[in-house]
Amino acid sequence: MKTKSFVIGLLFAAAVTVSAEPAKITIDASKPGHQVSPTLWGIFFEDINLSADGGIYPELVRNRSFEDADKPESWKLINAADGKCETTISTADYYSKPVAPALNPFNRHSLRVKVDGAASLENEGYWGMNIVKGDSYTFKLAARVTDGFSGPLAVKILSASGQELASGEISGLTGDWKYRTLDLTASDSDPKARLQISASGKGTLFLDMVSLMPKKNWKDHGLRVDLAESIDALKPSFLRYPGGCWVEGDDFAHMYHWKNTIGDIDARTPLFNIWKYWATHGLGYHEYLQMAEDLGAEPLFCINVGMSHKEVTPMSQMGQWVQDALDAIEYANGTADTFWGSLRAKNGHPAPFNLKYMEIGNENGGAPYRERWPLFVKAIKEKYPYVQLVANHWQGGYPRTPTPDIVDEHFYNTPEWFMQNAGHFDNYDRNGPKIFVGEYAVTRNTGKGNLRGAIGEAAFMTGLERNSDVVVMASYAPLFVNMNHREWNPDLINFDSSRWYGLPSYYVQKLFSEHRGDVTLPVTVEAGSVEEKPPTGKIGVGTWNTQAEFKDIKVTAPDSKVLFTSDFSKNSDGWKMLGDGEWKVADGVLRQTAEKEFIRAIAGDKSWTDYTLELKARKLAGSEGFLVLFHINDDEDRVWWNIAGWNNTQHAVELTESLDHKNGSIESGRWYDIRIEVKGTSVKCWLDGKLIHDLKNPSLTTRSLFASATHDDKSGDVIVKVVNASATPTETEINLNGVKNLSGSAQAIVLTSDNPNDENTLDEPTKVSPKTETMKISGVKFTRSFPGNSFTVLRIGAGK
Ligand code: AHR
C-alpha cells in the first residue's frame, strides 16, 4: 500500500518512495507459538584469516616447528658462522635417538645454526608478540648441540625498540634432543615485542619446537583470553568447527584430517591450508571439543565427505573416510576402553565430550555428494543413532535418501537481500528436515562490516527466530580475522596481537542470543515504508573459468541516443578490469584468456538507468560461457546475465540472487549476438535474437520494518525485536494483546548510529554498539519512534 506517498532523499539511496502510513506492530501474548529452538544461536569457528594460529591459539612464536618451508620462515638470523641458518630434515635423528622428547617423525624439520662467535635468532610472531607487564610466559624449546658447541643460550623478550622486557638462560645442552623450559616475567608491556635467542661459542646448534606461551589463558585450556571472552559473550549454544572450505581443502593434500591434530603438539602435522597459511594444529580436534565444553555450547563437527574443491574420492575408496567419521565420534564420546576414547582420556579428558551433531561435508552437492552421503549415514546411525547428521544444501538441493536430520544452508549477500528474505523460511515444510543456517552474512555493499550490513542481518534473523520450529540453528560466518591476514571480508571479530573489536553485526548476534526468550509470540507488522530504488549503473563483460572475446559493444538509451560504443582498434581505454583476468585488445576485439572465476571488465556511467546493451561474444575455451553485466555500481557487484553458467548448462539472470534459470549452453568458436534491455524493474535478455528471459527485478522493493517477539518464561518479559531498515525514524504503535500484568516499564536496547556506513575500528571499537534506555509505558499500547537503520530489543516487564 502506498497511499499519500512522497519522495525523499536518503543517505544511501538516490531516491525512494516512502508511505506515510503510521507503522503498527501487534503482538498477541495470548497465543504462544512454538518453542524458540534452544540451539538457535551459535557460532561457526573456521580456521580462516589466522583465527587459530595468530589468533585464539596464543602461541607467540610463528613457525615454531620449522615446518613452514624449506627456509626458516619468520625467523631472522644475526651472525651465524656461515651466514645462514638452515632447516634440516633430521628424521634419522629421531629414529636413531628415540630419547628425543616426543619429537615425532611427522615433525621432520629442525633448525641448524652454525655458531662461531656470537649469533642470534629472532622471531616476531604474528606481526609482533603481545607482552604485558607483570605477566608470565613459558618459553620452551627442544635443542641439541654438536661440533663442540655447548651453549648456553640467552633468551630475551625485546620490545619493538629493543628494550629488554624479560630474559633467562638455558645451559647444559647435550648431543641428545631435549626439551628445556624457562619462566619469563615481563617488566614492561609492548604489543609488538619479539623473541631473541642468542648463542656464543663455536659449533652447531639444532633447535625445534621453539615456543613462547602466555601463562594466562582462558579457563586453563590454552586459549587467548580476550578472544575467548569475545565469543563467550555471544552465549553460543553450539560451535560448528573447523570449517568451511578449510574442511574440504582446495585439494586433498591441503585438507583437514582431524587425526593429524591430536596428542602431543610436536606430533601434529602442520597444514598449509586453503586460506594460505600454515596451521600448527595447536588448536586441534580435542581443543575444539574442549572449547565447546567451556563455552557451554554443543559441538558440531564438520567432516570431509571425500570431496575437496577439486577432487572426488572414488566410491571404492570411501571406506577410510567413513571410518574417520566413526573414529571422530569414538574419540569424542567413546568410553576409556575404546581405542579412540582412551586417547581422549590420555589427552586429558576422561569423560566423554558428548558430541551430538556431525555435518557431512561442507558446501558439497550434486551426484558425487548424493552418492557419498548414504555411506556416512548408514555407518554412523548404525553405531551412534543419537548423532544428528547434517547434510549440505548446495547446488540447488540436498540429498533426499536417507533424509537428513538437518540441512545446512548458506547465505552471503547484500543488506537488501537479507531484508527481502526475512520471510525465506515462512513456508518451509514442517515435516521435512530441520534447517541449520550454518553460514550467513552481509558480504556486499557493507565495507568492512558496517551498520547497514548488521541491519540486513537483523531483519533476516527476525525471520529465523519466527521460524525456529524449523530453523533450529544459525551461525554468522566467518567469526574471526587477524587484521594482518584478511582472506575474507567481512568477519565478525577483528583483532591484532592485543586488541579486538566486534562489527555492528557482532552486537546484533549478541542481542539476539542474550534476549532469546523461550516461546515465540505471533506478531503482525503493518505499514512501514516500501522503498523503490530506480536501478542505475555501468555495463560490463566477464567470464567464469572461461576464455572469451567480446566486440561491438553498444549501449543505447530509450530515446535511441547512443550512450556508448566500444572501440577495440587500439586499446581498452575506458574499461576497468576487475579480478584476475588476462585481457588483451587484438584484431578489433577484447580478449580474456585466464580460466579463473569472477573476471570482469566494466565501462560506462553509474547514472545510466534504462538502456539496451548489445554486443557480440565468442567463447575460446573453458568450462562456461559469458557474463554480461549491467547496473554495476560497485566493483564487487554481481548483477549480470550469466550465459551458459553452471558448467555450460544453464542461463540465468543474477541480481541479488540467480533468477529464471533456463537450460542452455554455448559452443566454442562461434560468435553470439547478445542483447539486454533494462527498463524500470524489467530485465529482458536475447541470445541470437531469441528472447531467453523476461522478468521483473524483485530486489527493488524493500520492506523496511521487521519484528519478532518471544516470551521469556523466567522473567515473564515479552521480548520484541524491531528492525527499522529505512533511513528515517519510524513512529510506531506497539500493541500488546493478551498481556495482563504489565509492570509499567520497559527496557529498550538500541543499536544504531548517525550513518548506515558507520563501522567500528580498533581505535573506536564500540562506536556502533547498543545503548540501553528505560521507558515508561502505560496500558497495553504505546508508541515509540525507531531510529533509521536501527535494531531495537524491547524487554517489556509483563510479570509471570
Ligand atoms: O565463511 C567463509 C567460507 O564461505 C566458508 O569457508 C565456506 O563454507 C563458504 O564458502
Residues whose N, C-alpha, C, O or C-beta is under 5 A from the ligand:
A	BS01	AHR	G244 C245 W246 E363 A477 P478
